[in-house]
Amino acid sequence: MKIRRLLQVLCLLPSAFAPQVFAQVQAPFARPDIPVSNADRVYAADQTSNTVSVIDPFNNQLLGVIRLGNPVPGALSPLYTGQLLVHGMGYSPDYKTVAVVSVASNSVTLIDTETNAVKGTIYVGRSPHEAFFTPDGSEIWVTVRGEDYVLVIDPVAMKETRRIQVANGPGMTMFGPDGRYAFVCSSFTPELDVIDVASDQIVKRLPQASPFCPNIAVSPENDEVWFTLKDTGQVQVYSAQPPFGLKATLQTGPITNHVNFANNKNGKFAYVTIGGANEVKVFRRGATPQLIATIPVGNLPHGIWPSGDGSRVYVALENGEMAVAIDTLSNKVIADIPIGQTTQALVYVPNAVTAGNGTANLMPLGTAGNTAHLHLAAAAGSASPKAQASVAVNSLGLLDLVEVAAENLMPASQYQLNLAERDTSEKLEPLAVFTTQPDGSAIVQAIGPLKALAAEAGTSAGDSSRQYLTVTPASNPSQIVLRQANDSGQGHD
């Protein structure tokens, strides 16, 4: 254990040949700024298409996808051996390996950043969520959300070495840049566990304001831990140093997804994706975090990560099938890049490709680029007049997957997603029943020939053959709460 701690400290010391003076450092490894270049890559975990989208951020261009599996329903065959529900991402401190978590196939796939080739796949416990490397690169810690432990992997031998018991439903692990502590939030239990990495012992159990934490980040200065609460639309901030005191609880908005940091000449900032509001909120870090910008980005922003110099942050739009680049000095969107379907996590890896053009083993986006976008607005006289939803209808080949992200419905209530004839409550075809979170938000999915049935915005209102998406109370399908609007509701300023 002492040798491991020594290695962790040594790996953070600057090289003798590296510049010794720098203005900023960036998470997660507290390294000196690395300017954006063609050597960098952005990776996005595409859950429905079971791909990893690969972007060159210098040109803001999609280079192609790494196909880890087939889309549903083909992926549900008993003979299927690919990955299913590609979801979480982490990367090694030498920038040469990306760890990709697939939730439904219980796996962690290691990808070589130079060649985009799969180095190997490690199978873990039920429903893993996220994985990240220790700062010295010697281990990968995987939160097994369907159980109650963090599974530790040797990335060279590509096998499990041990398990660390934590609160039920661990959502994500992130390390302080010095490697001393690991912070594990939970998706099922209102508890944040602080683990001493050298001993694998929990040294502090901290309260979460609600049970559902999907994402956590530690500041590059190693002074703060920020984590999101998706069920209540909040972010909490704790000290990253003993005694790990609570610094702030922020009311951020419905479907608060991921958080990350960017430092630049203007200061130190945290960026938070607010899925229900289709925006990114920017907080100036300090004794009391201050909201300084709200950036419209597009439908259902999810994963977020800064460039190596903090000049940009990249955001995956789960219902937009795009990644957007934000300039952190102006806090404006500067690029839209097509990616795969229902993307979850996203990471920015500096110096990922140091030889060649880095396009080996990539495939075209293909059918995953075929998506319709719809918008649901509150019906006249609705009991939830501020309710709205973004909708993506993703092609799966012969079938489609519809994903609806709704906000401002009644909290903890049951609703029904329907296909309706002529925008009425007549001839309803129920697609799914769902329950809203405590803040009135929800994400619901359904599969069927939906692109042909739910016509895109712009179809003539007089078309008697058209069917519409609606949301109604599950107990009263005749009462329309949300109905399909005439515009897509997508975009940014």
Secondary structure, 3 states (H helix, E strand, C coil): CHHHHHHHHHHCCCCCCCCCCCCCEECCCCEECCCCCCCCEEEEEECCCCEEEEEECCCCEEEEEEECCCCCCHHHCCCCCCCCCEEEEEECCCCCEEEEEECCCCEEEEEECCCCCEEEEEECCCCEEEEEECCCCCCEEEEECCCCEEEEEECCCCEEEEEEECCCCEEEEEECCCCCEEEEEECCCCEEEEEECCCCEEEEEEECCCCCCCCEEECCCCCEEEEEECCCCEEEEEECCCCCCEEEEEECCCCEEEEEEEEECCEEEEEEEECCCCEEEEEECCCCCEEEEEEECCCCEEEEEECCCCCEEEEEECCCCEEEEEECCCCEEEEEEECCCCEEEEEEECCCCCCCCCCCCCECCHHHHCEEEEEEEECCCCCCCCCEEEEEEEECCCCEEEEEEEECCCCCCEEEEEEEECCCCCCCEEEEEEECCCCCCEEEEEEECHHHHECCCCCCCCCCCCEEEEEEECCCCCCCCEEECCCCCCCCC
